[in-house]
Amino acid sequence: MIPLTVPRHKSRSHTGMPALRRLIREIGVAERIPPHLFYIPLILQWLWLSLRYGSLSLPTVANPLVEVGGLWGESKQAYLDMVSGEARRWLARYATLTRGEGGAAPDAARAGDLVRAQGLRFPLVAKPDIGWQGYGVRTIASESELRAYVAGFPQGATLMLQEMIGWDAEAGVFYVRQPGAASGKVISLTLRYYPHVVGDGASTVRELIHAQKRAAWKAGWHLGRRKGHGGVPTTSLDRIPETGECVRLSFIGSIRVGSLYRDADEKITPKLTERFDAISRSIPEFYYGRYDVRFAALERLQQGEDFRIIEINGAGSEPISAWDPEMTLGQVYARLLRQQRLLFEIGARNRARGWKPANPYTVLRAAWRQTRLIQRYPPSC
């Protein structure tokens, strides 16, 4: 695994991103609410919309060519494979491998051959083809680490090997298009700041984690005490960073491990929208979803340049700007409820075009499969 404690320029915490100012709230109200309580309003609206539109699973035809529309359990490869033509230049290169029943050694050998055949180089990123919130996602620095990752991956499941994009900056670009419309639009842009602490020249990384509020909130993940995540290596935890040095605590940029999401809707430009509309229209029957991208600098992303798509998410994705800690609870629910209504509206239009929603049992089966797989993946980092 690549070391996470990489020194950055002292005046900037995340290269290519706007400098982080002091937040009014470091942890949002919405983030503190237990999920089983937080989602009650969304569940109630879902049931109301189901009655209104006459279908509990109507969103499964928001993107009708993807399994259950991308609500749960969809293949990452399926989305990426459907990007066509010139638009494929914006994808991070990838390859996939399905674990066989013949043991880890043959699969590890196949993985190494696949890396060489596809022209991938170490370090690279290994991730599950069916995943959620970064579970099972790891950096792989060598062929020996690749063999270990493959050996720990569930038999019969598919993993993805993806090129490591050398830019720190990361964002979620949320796109929608009404069926029948000539073009769509980017309706949300969210900057994702990886979990980090800033050195004071005297404290170890471990001490900084406990001392800095947002890091302390997720200390169990960073210290490797939570199942499913490896945490910061012990050698790095005992290091004393220089004053002002930004120390990355996790490779994955998930809310699960305390990544900081910042609403950047005001940074959406016509060129950004034009670029992602062209990419989205290259995907057959794609109308609703979020692109997770890495980019060189925000100014270049706004021009629709110097970025790579690392994942595409469908009907189950949400505008992650809702997790900006400075948003009020009312603003959070307003965004999420609006997006849910839009999801049903797109599904209704596609149903009118002849697409048939999946039955609820199929949706539950996809969700159950995803949940079971997540429990068996190697720890993320």
Phi, psi and omega in degrees: 000140180290134177303141183269340185270079181256120181300141175242171175300135189297335183271352182228142182263331184220108184302131178089352181252155173300141180299139181284124173271170178293130184274147173295316175232128178277336178233123183289156177300318182297325181292335184274347182278129177304138184307321183293342174264320184302320188274003180302312178300324179290322177295318180296318178293322178303315180296319178295316178294327178297319177293317182298316184265354177075027180201126178286335186243027181304323180299347180292347176252016172297321172234083196293344181269357178255145180308125184042035175069001184091018177294310179210149167069017180281159179278131174296321180298322183302316178295311185295323180296332183279346174294129189235164172061218183299334183295340182293344179294342183269000180271142165293135182295146186208163173210156181234155181217131176259125178298133179266190181257004186268010179104168187286323187300311179297322180292322178296320178296319178296322179297316178298318178296322181295318178302313181292319182294325182271000179073022177279156181228151173280144359284153177221178181247131174250136182208156174291146175290328174246112185210183183195135175051033174079007178299132177081001182271128182218155167273142182237116187264344186204171180293327178294321176293325177296317179299318180294320180295314180299318181298329181271001183270143184298138175296141180085348179265159183253134176245156179243137173249124188230145179298145176280118177276126190279014178259138178285326189292137183219147182209160171249124181247111185263127187235141173221150173215133177285134177307131182094343179283147181289333182212162177241194182209156171275119184253353179205137174229125182232129176272135183245114179262122183296154179299136184202164167231161180243127184294151175242006178081357182229332186262148173286166177301320179300315180293323179294323178300317180286334186272333184262125197306309185292321177294319180297326179300327180248027185302325180301323178287315184292330181267008176073026183262357182250135180298136177096359179216132186283332181080180180285135178304144183303321180298327178283326180298329183269003180277148176257107179288155176292161177299126179085356181285131177272125181246118180283132183260344182205142174286317183289147181253051185260149173298336180302323183253014172093018174302150182258122180257133181232125179298131180226034182302328181290350179268357178292131181238162175302322181292322176297313179298317180299318181296312183284337173292318179296317178297315183294322179287346175281347179264119182301129173056042177253122186231342189209122177171176182238131173266129171262122187231154166247144186214162185283316181200147183302321181299324179285323176298319179298335176273359182075029184229163172053056174215162173223140178276124179258336176206154171235131182241145186256228188297337180276357181278161180226158175290103189292354174298340178298342182263011172298122186297343180271000174280141175286163179299323177298319178294321179299308181295324179301317180292312185292320179292323177297316180296323179294320177297319179296321179299315178294322180298315178295318177301319180296319180293322177290325175298320178295338177274358176113357179281138183255124179298148174294152178283155184305328179298319179297321179295314180296323179295320177295320179294318179295318178299315179299316181298317180295319181295318181304323180291345185250356182287155173299157180299143174281174178218000000 
